[in-house]
Amino acid sequence: MLIQLDNVLLKASCILLLGLTFLIPGAELLLFLVTIIYFSKNSFTEPFLKIKRLLKGCKVFLLLLPMVIIVGSVSHYLLNDYSKQDIVIKLKEASYLESIPMIFSVLFVAPFIEEFYFRKLLMDSLLKWLGILFAVIFSALYFSLIHLNIFSFPILFTLGISLGVVRLISNDWLASVLCHLFFNSFMLVQIYS
């Protein structure tokens, strides 16, 4: 029993440490490749069931989205003295050509690798160890902390909880990828408007 607990703790520790790679500049490419390899080996079984799960996840996210927007609006008002995320500043200052790879990263790379890590690897591990409530809260907390921005923390924490709920209800981490992509699209429209 003690050896089994040690293995669970070791695995959870390794998964938590893997999350720190988000802080390493340029690590997105490595994380994206790992995610693509996993995705290619473990997806496309029962396509109709997959579509049903994705739609279920999107419905749940649309129900939770007003909460995310309200928290974002309140935190924008209360934390306006703090600086925005680096990517937001870079997108506003970049020329059209410079912004294309950043937009691609925001729309596709970030949702894919972040959801693979936070809603697939981390939540699966935490669900076994901590249960549903703490798994969702802890993965959302870690998700928002890894972005290293106090201005974005409240909305990212709320988004993380919403994406965790989507993942649980749809039983598919790709549903949270789709919802994350939708959220980032919404944020891009706000940045450029």
N, C-alpha and C positions, 0 to 999 in steps of 0.2 A: 504494500500500500504506500509506504514512504517513497519507494523508488518511482512508483507511478506518479505521485504528487511532484517529485523532483523533475520528472520529464515534462509535466504540464507547465511547471514554473519556468523551466529552461526554454521551452518552446515559446511561451508568452513573452519572456524576456527578449528572446531573439527577434520576435515580431515587433516588439516595441522599439528595439534598437534599429531595426530596418527602417522604421518611420523617420529616424534622424537623417536618413539619406536625402530626404526632401530639403534639408538645409544646405546640402552641398551643391554649389553652382554647377550646372551641366549634368547633374545626375538624372534629370528627367528622361534623357535618352535611354539610359540603362534601365530605369524603371519601366519605361514604355516598352522596351524590347522584352523584358521579363513578362509584362502583362500580355503582350501580343502572343508570346509563346504559350502561356497558360490558356489564353482565350482560344487559340487555334486547336489546342488539344482537348478542351473541355466544353466546347459549345456546339451549337447546331444539332443537338439531339432533340427530337420532338419539336419541330419548328412551330406548330400551331399552339402547343402548350407555352412555348417561349413568348409568342406574340400576346397570348392571353395574360401572361404574367406581366409583361411590359405595360400593357394597357391598364391593368389593375394598379401597378405602381404609379403610373401617370395620374390616374384618378385620385389616388391618395395624396400625391404631391400637390395637385391642384386644390385639394381641400386644406392642406397645410400652408400653402403659399401665402395667403393673407397674413398669417402669423409672422412669417419670415419678413414680409414687406413692412409690417408695423414695427417690428423690432429694428429693422434697418433704418426706418424713418426716425424713430425715437433716438437711436444711437447716433445717427447722423447729426441730429440737433444737439444732443448732449456732449458728444465727443468731437465736435467740429474743430477744436483747437489742435487735435492730433493730426499727424500726416496720414495720407492715404497710402494704400499698398504701393510698392515700387512699380508693379506692373501697370497700375492705373496711371501713375505719373508718366511712365515711359510711353504708354499708348497715347496719352494726350499730347506729348511733345514730339512724337515720331512722325516722320513723313509717311506718305501713303505706302511707299515700297518697304520702308522699315517696319511698318505696322503689320504687314501680311503674315510673317512668321509668328509674330506675337499673338495675333488673332487666332491663327491655326492652333497654337499652343493652348490658348485660353479656352477655345471651343472644343478641341478634341483630345489633345494630349493630357492636359490637367484633369478633366473629368474622368478619363479612362484610368490613368494611373492612380489618382487619389481614391476613386471608388474601389478599385481593385485592392488597394492597400487597406483603407479605412473601413469599408463596408464588407469586404470579402475576407481578407486575411485576418485583420485585427478583430472584427466583430465575431467571426467564426470562433476564434480562439477565446475571446472574452465571454461569449455565450456559454461555453462549456465551464468556464472558470467562475464567472460572476453572476450569470443569469441575465435575463432580457433587459431589465431597467438599467442596471449598471453598465452593461455592455453598450447600450445606446448612448448613455450619458458620457461614459469614458471615451468612446470613440469620437463623439462630437467634440468633447473637450480637447482631445489630442489633435483633432483636425483643425480646430480654431487656433490652438497654441502654435502649431507648426507653421502657420502663416506669419507669425512674428509681427503682428500689427494690432495695436490696441483699438484703433478706429474700426477695424473690421471684425474684431473679436465677437461682439454680440450677434451680429448677423450671421457670421460663420458658425457660431455655436448653435444658433437656432436652425440654420440650414443643415448642419451636421445631424441634429436630432431628427429633422424632417427626413433626411436621406436615410438615416438608420431605420426609421419607421417604414419608409418605402421598401427598404431592403427586406425587412422582416415580413411585412404583409404580402409583398409580391413573391417572396422567396427566391429572388433573383437579383444579383448585384448589378446586372446590366440595366435594370429598371432605374436604379439610383444613378447610373452613368447618364442615362437619357435625361433624367430630371436635373442633374448637375449641369449638363450641356444646355438645357433650357434656361436654367438660372443664369449661367454665364452669358448666354445670348442676351437675356434681359439686361444684365449689368453692362454689356457692351453698348447696347442701345442707349442706356443712361449716360455712359461715358461720352459718347459722341453726340449727344443731343444738347 
